[in-house]
Protein backbone atom coordinates (compact mmCIF):
# COMPACT_ATOMS: atom_id res chain seq x y z
CA UNK A 1 0.00 0.00 0.00
CA UNK A 2 2.83 2.39 0.87
CA UNK A 3 4.56 1.68 -2.41
CA UNK A 4 1.38 2.24 -4.39
CA UNK A 5 0.66 5.46 -2.55
CA UNK A 6 4.21 6.68 -3.15
CA UNK A 7 3.94 5.75 -6.82
CA UNK A 8 0.67 7.65 -7.22
CA UNK A 9 2.08 10.65 -5.34
CA UNK A 10 5.20 10.72 -7.51
CA UNK A 11 3.14 10.54 -10.69
CA UNK A 12 0.92 13.33 -9.47
CA UNK A 13 3.89 15.51 -8.44
CA UNK A 14 5.95 14.63 -11.50
CA UNK A 15 3.37 14.61 -14.26
CA UNK A 16 1.02 17.45 -13.43
CA UNK A 17 3.35 20.34 -12.45
CA UNK A 18 6.28 19.25 -14.64
CA UNK A 19 4.16 18.85 -17.76
CA UNK A 20 3.05 22.50 -17.46
CA UNK A 21 6.64 23.67 -17.06
CA UNK A 22 7.66 21.61 -20.03
CA UNK A 23 4.85 23.01 -22.13
CA UNK A 24 5.84 26.58 -21.26
CA UNK A 25 9.50 25.85 -21.95
CA UNK A 26 8.70 24.20 -25.28
CA UNK A 27 6.48 27.17 -26.23
CA UNK A 28 9.23 29.68 -25.55
CA UNK A 29 11.79 27.53 -27.34
CA UNK A 30 9.54 27.29 -30.43
CA UNK A 31 8.79 31.01 -30.50
CA UNK A 32 12.14 32.35 -29.41
CA UNK A 33 13.64 32.56 -32.91
CA UNK A 34 10.47 34.10 -34.32
CA UNK A 35 10.44 36.72 -31.57
CA UNK A 36 14.09 37.61 -32.16
CA UNK A 37 13.48 37.90 -35.90
CA UNK A 38 10.42 40.10 -35.42
CA UNK A 39 12.34 42.27 -32.97
CA UNK A 40 15.21 42.75 -35.40
CA UNK A 41 12.83 43.61 -38.24
CA UNK A 42 11.06 46.14 -36.02
CA UNK A 43 14.34 47.83 -35.12
CA UNK A 44 15.39 48.01 -38.78
CA UNK A 45 12.01 49.48 -39.80
CA UNK A 46 12.15 52.13 -37.08
CA UNK A 47 15.74 53.11 -37.91
CA UNK A 48 14.92 53.22 -41.62
CA UNK A 49 11.92 55.46 -41.00
CA UNK A 50 14.02 57.82 -38.88
CA UNK A 51 16.74 57.95 -41.55
CA UNK A 52 14.29 58.66 -44.38
CA UNK A 53 12.54 61.28 -42.28
CA UNK A 54 15.79 63.08 -41.57
CA UNK A 55 16.88 62.82 -45.20
CA UNK A 56 13.61 64.21 -46.54
CA UNK A 57 13.67 66.92 -43.92
CA UNK A 58 17.16 67.97 -44.97
CA UNK A 59 16.12 68.10 -48.64
CA UNK A 60 13.04 70.15 -47.87
CA UNK A 61 14.99 72.51 -45.64
CA UNK A 62 17.61 72.90 -48.37
CA UNK A 63 14.95 73.54 -50.99
CA UNK A 64 13.16 76.22 -49.02
CA UNK A 65 16.01 77.68 -46.94
CA UNK A 66 16.10 80.82 -49.09
CA UNK A 67 12.45 81.91 -48.84
CA UNK A 68 12.86 85.69 -48.86
CA UNK A 69 14.45 87.90 -51.48
CA UNK A 70 16.49 91.08 -51.24
CA UNK A 71 15.06 94.49 -51.96
CA UNK A 72 14.96 95.04 -55.70
CA UNK A 73 14.57 91.32 -56.46
CA UNK A 74 11.50 89.67 -57.90
CA UNK A 75 10.15 86.67 -56.00
CA UNK A 76 8.94 83.76 -58.15
CA UNK A 77 7.15 80.69 -56.75
CA UNK A 78 7.81 77.43 -58.59
CA UNK A 79 4.79 75.60 -60.04
CA UNK A 80 4.52 72.10 -61.45
CA UNK A 81 6.39 71.75 -64.75
CA UNK A 82 8.80 74.63 -64.16
CA UNK A 83 12.49 74.35 -64.93
CA UNK A 84 15.23 76.71 -63.86
CA UNK A 85 16.09 77.33 -67.51
CA UNK A 86 12.48 78.22 -68.32
CA UNK A 87 12.27 80.64 -65.40
CA UNK A 88 15.57 82.21 -66.47
CA UNK A 89 14.36 82.67 -70.06
CA UNK A 90 11.16 84.30 -68.86
CA UNK A 91 13.08 86.86 -66.84
CA UNK A 92 15.78 87.41 -69.49
CA UNK A 93 18.60 85.99 -67.39
CA UNK A 94 20.52 82.70 -67.25
CA UNK A 95 19.94 79.51 -65.28
CA UNK A 96 23.57 79.69 -64.11
CA UNK A 97 22.89 83.11 -62.59
CA UNK A 98 19.72 81.91 -60.84
CA UNK A 99 21.39 78.75 -59.53
CA UNK A 100 24.31 80.70 -58.09
CA UNK A 101 22.18 83.51 -56.67
CA UNK A 102 19.70 81.12 -55.01
CA UNK A 103 22.40 78.65 -53.85
CA UNK A 104 20.83 75.78 -55.83
CA UNK A 105 23.39 72.97 -55.90
CA UNK A 106 21.53 70.90 -58.53
CA UNK A 107 19.92 73.15 -61.17
CA UNK A 108 17.96 70.18 -62.52
CA UNK A 109 16.04 69.84 -59.25
CA UNK A 110 13.63 72.52 -58.07
CA UNK A 111 10.48 72.02 -56.02
CA UNK A 112 6.87 73.11 -56.27
CA UNK A 113 6.29 76.17 -54.01
CA UNK A 114 10.04 76.85 -53.84
CA UNK A 115 10.87 80.57 -53.95
CA UNK A 116 13.29 81.65 -56.67
CA UNK A 117 14.75 85.14 -56.30
CA UNK A 118 15.22 86.95 -59.61
CA UNK A 119 18.02 89.46 -58.99
CA UNK A 120 17.34 93.06 -59.87
CA UNK A 121 13.91 92.49 -61.40
CA UNK A 122 11.46 94.03 -58.97
CA UNK A 123 8.00 94.73 -60.31
CA UNK A 124 7.80 98.04 -62.13
CA UNK A 125 11.54 98.44 -62.75
CA UNK A 126 12.62 98.99 -66.38
CA UNK A 127 14.24 95.97 -68.04
CA UNK A 128 18.03 96.00 -68.36
CA UNK A 129 19.57 96.90 -71.70
CA UNK A 130 21.83 94.54 -73.66
CA UNK A 131 24.91 95.64 -75.56
CA UNK A 132 25.56 94.83 -79.21
CA UNK A 133 29.27 94.01 -79.11
CA UNK A 134 32.63 94.57 -77.47
CA UNK A 135 34.00 98.01 -78.34
CA UNK A 136 36.68 98.32 -75.66
CA UNK A 137 40.39 98.20 -76.62
CA UNK A 138 41.81 94.68 -76.64
CA UNK A 139 43.95 93.92 -73.61
CA UNK A 140 42.20 96.35 -71.30
CA UNK A 141 40.41 94.97 -68.24
CA UNK A 142 37.17 96.42 -69.64
CA UNK A 143 37.58 94.50 -72.91
CA UNK A 144 38.22 91.25 -71.10
CA UNK A 145 35.38 91.67 -68.59
CA UNK A 146 32.89 92.40 -71.38
CA UNK A 147 34.12 89.50 -73.53
CA UNK A 148 34.16 86.99 -70.68
CA UNK A 149 30.72 88.08 -69.45
CA UNK A 150 29.35 87.53 -72.95
CA UNK A 151 30.98 84.09 -73.09
CA UNK A 152 29.27 83.13 -69.83
CA UNK A 153 25.86 84.74 -70.30
CA UNK A 154 25.47 85.67 -73.96
CA UNK A 155 25.15 89.36 -73.06
CA UNK A 156 27.48 92.32 -73.68
CA UNK A 157 27.47 95.40 -71.48
CA UNK A 158 25.64 98.25 -73.28
CA UNK A 159 27.77 101.18 -72.10
CA UNK A 160 30.47 102.34 -74.51
CA UNK A 161 31.18 105.92 -73.39
CA UNK A 162 32.16 107.36 -70.02
CA UNK A 163 33.00 103.79 -69.16
CA UNK A 164 36.37 103.54 -67.47
CA UNK A 165 36.34 100.70 -64.97
CA UNK A 166 35.53 102.91 -61.97
CA UNK A 167 32.46 104.30 -63.83
CA UNK A 168 30.85 100.91 -64.52
CA UNK A 169 28.75 101.18 -61.36
CA UNK A 170 27.05 104.37 -62.53
CA UNK A 171 26.73 103.07 -66.08
CA UNK A 172 25.15 99.88 -64.77
CA UNK A 173 22.59 102.02 -62.94
CA UNK A 174 21.95 103.99 -66.13
CA UNK A 175 21.16 100.83 -68.09
CA UNK A 176 19.22 99.13 -65.26
CA UNK A 177 21.72 96.40 -64.58
CA UNK A 178 21.93 94.99 -61.08
CA UNK A 179 24.57 96.15 -58.59
CA UNK A 180 25.18 94.14 -55.43
CA UNK A 181 27.66 93.86 -52.60
CA UNK A 182 27.18 90.08 -52.62
CA UNK A 183 29.12 88.10 -55.25
CA UNK A 184 27.87 85.30 -57.46
CA UNK A 185 29.76 83.25 -60.02
CA UNK A 186 29.72 85.04 -63.37
CA UNK A 187 29.31 88.55 -61.94
CA UNK A 188 31.40 91.50 -63.06
CA UNK A 189 33.61 92.56 -60.16
CA UNK A 190 34.21 96.32 -60.05
CA UNK A 191 37.00 97.91 -57.99
CA UNK A 192 37.06 101.62 -57.36
CA UNK A 193 40.41 103.48 -57.74
CA UNK A 194 43.17 102.38 -55.35
CA UNK A 195 41.08 99.56 -53.88
CA UNK A 196 42.82 96.17 -53.44
CA UNK A 197 45.55 96.99 -55.93
CA UNK A 198 43.54 98.85 -58.58
CA UNK A 199 45.07 101.98 -60.07
CA UNK A 200 43.47 105.37 -60.68
CA UNK A 201 40.95 104.19 -63.29
CA UNK A 202 39.67 101.29 -61.19
CA UNK A 203 39.46 97.71 -62.39
CA UNK A 204 36.88 95.20 -63.61
CA UNK A 205 37.10 91.41 -63.69
CA UNK A 206 34.82 88.37 -63.75
CA UNK A 207 33.99 86.23 -60.70
CA UNK A 208 34.92 82.63 -61.46
CA UNK A 209 34.55 81.19 -57.96
CA UNK A 210 33.17 82.22 -54.58
CA UNK A 211 35.30 80.82 -51.76
CA UNK A 212 33.96 79.53 -48.42
CA UNK A 213 35.37 82.61 -46.65
CA UNK A 214 33.37 84.93 -48.93
CA UNK A 215 36.35 85.97 -51.06
CA UNK A 216 36.24 85.49 -54.82
CA UNK A 217 38.60 84.26 -57.49
CA UNK A 218 38.24 86.56 -60.49
CA UNK A 219 39.76 86.29 -63.97
CA UNK A 220 41.37 89.47 -65.34
CA UNK A 221 43.32 91.09 -68.10
CA UNK A 222 45.70 94.01 -67.58
CA UNK A 223 46.49 92.90 -64.04
CA UNK A 224 50.10 92.07 -63.49
CA UNK A 225 53.28 92.23 -65.53
CA UNK A 226 51.84 91.37 -68.94
CA UNK A 227 48.59 93.15 -69.74
CA UNK A 228 47.53 90.58 -72.34
CA UNK A 229 47.74 87.63 -69.93
CA UNK A 230 44.56 86.34 -68.31
CA UNK A 231 45.22 85.89 -64.59
CA UNK A 232 43.16 84.59 -61.69
CA UNK A 233 43.32 86.83 -58.62
CA UNK A 234 41.67 86.61 -55.18
CA UNK A 235 39.64 89.64 -54.08
CA UNK A 236 37.38 90.23 -51.09
CA UNK A 237 34.01 92.01 -50.88
CA UNK A 238 34.11 95.28 -48.97
CA UNK A 239 34.33 99.05 -49.38
CA UNK A 240 34.91 100.08 -52.98
CA UNK A 241 33.98 96.63 -54.31
CA UNK A 242 30.74 95.94 -56.20
CA UNK A 243 29.31 93.14 -58.31
CA UNK A 244 27.39 93.83 -61.52
CA UNK A 245 25.05 91.50 -63.39
CA UNK A 246 22.44 91.66 -66.13
Secondary structure as GFF3:
##gff-version 3
##sequence-region A 1 246
A	DSSP	alpha_helix	2	11	.	.	.	ID=ss1
A	DSSP	pi_helix	12	17	.	.	.	ID=ss2
A	DSSP	alpha_helix	18	64	.	.	.	ID=ss3
A	DSSP	beta_strand	74	77	.	.	.	ID=ss4
A	DSSP	alpha_helix	84	90	.	.	.	ID=ss5
A	DSSP	alpha_helix	95	101	.	.	.	ID=ss6
A	DSSP	beta_strand	115	118	.	.	.	ID=ss7
A	DSSP	alpha_helix	141	153	.	.	.	ID=ss8
A	DSSP	three_ten_helix	165	167	.	.	.	ID=ss9
A	DSSP	alpha_helix	168	174	.	.	.	ID=ss10
A	DSSP	beta_strand	178	180	.	.	.	ID=ss11
A	DSSP	beta_strand	188	191	.	.	.	ID=ss12
A	DSSP	beta_strand	203	210	.	.	.	ID=ss13
A	DSSP	beta_strand	216	220	.	.	.	ID=ss14
A	DSSP	beta_strand	231	235	.	.	.	ID=ss15
A	DSSP	beta_strand	241	245	.	.	.	ID=ss16
###
